[in-house]
Amino acid sequence: MSELLSVIVDTLDKHHGYDLEVLDFTGVSPLFDYCVIASVSNQRLAHAILMYVEEEVEKHGYSIRAKEGNALSRWILLDCFDVVVHVFVSEERDMVCLERLWNDLPRVEVNV
């Protein structure tokens, strides 16, 4: 697991993200290597947890390309170049179901 991916997964876990899935896009996408999907219990936590992820990513010397969503969003995306992070309020994740869209991709084992 790359250092950037570890930083992101550890931060999500530490700040109450749950049901984490990491999809391996290595060799599939020219834009990124991993996609992290996490659930949180409410919109406020979704916004806060992404702020923590941004801080940790930058503290470890990595950059943020883009962020989609705001404090009122039920789905926030953070593009960290090699890793794209999707944080969902749990009900929204059940409706969107990104995992099913990319069901054929390998998963990266995360021990959180």
N, C-alpha and C positions, 0 to 999 in steps of 0.2 A: 504494500500500500504506500502511495506517495506521501511525503510529508504534508503537503497541502491537504490532501484527502483526510489524513489523520487529524490535522488541526480542526477541520470542519466537523468531522464526525464526533470528535471529543467535545467540541464546544456545544454542538446540538444536544448531545447526551447530558452534559453538565447542566444545561439550562432548560431541562424538562421537555426536550423534543423526544418523541417516542415513535415506535414502529418504523425505525430507520431502515431504508433499503438503499443499496448502492448498486447501480447498474454500470456495467463495464462497456463503454463505447470505444475502447481502444481498437483501432483498425477499422472501425465502422464509421465514425464521424471525423471529418477533418477539423472540426471546430473545438471539440473537447474530448477528454478521455473518460470522465466519470460523471454520472448524474446521481445526486443524492436526493432522496425523497424522505421527508419527515413530517410527522403530524404534531400538532399542538392543540391545546384545549380551547383557545379563544384567539380573537383577532389581536388583542393587545399583546399577548404573548408571542404571536407570530412576528409582529413588528419588533418587539424587544429582542427576541432570540436572533433575528437577522442582524440587529445592531451589534450584538456580541460576536457573531460570526465575522462581520466586517472588521471589527476591532482586532480580533485574533489573527485573521488573514493578513491584515496590514502589519501587525506587530511582528509577524514572522517573515516579513519582507515580500509578500505577494501582493498583487494588485487586483482591484475589482474593475471589471469591464463595464458592467451595467447592473442596474437593479430595477425590477419591475414590481410595482405595488407600493402601497403606503399603509399608514396606520389603520385604515378602514378596510383593507383588502383581506380576503379569506384565503388567498393564494399569493405568495410572494416568491419571486424568482431572483436569485443572485448569481450573476455570471462572473466566475473567478478564473476565466480563461480555460484552464485544464479541467476544472470542476464546475458544474452547474448545480445549484442548490434550489430545490423546490420545497417550500414550507407551506403546508396546508393546515387550515382549521380542519379537524378530522372529518366533519360531515362533507366538506367540500372535496376532500381527497376521495371519499367514497363515491362521489358523483363523477369526478373526472377520471379517476382510475388510470393514471399514467403507467403503472406497472403492467396492466393488461395490454396497453398499446405496444409496449416493448417487452413482451413476455418471452420472446426468443433470445434475449440478450443474457449473457452470464451475469450472475450476481457476485459481488465481492463480499466475503464474509466479514462482518463487523462484530467485534466482541465488546459490547457495551452493557 
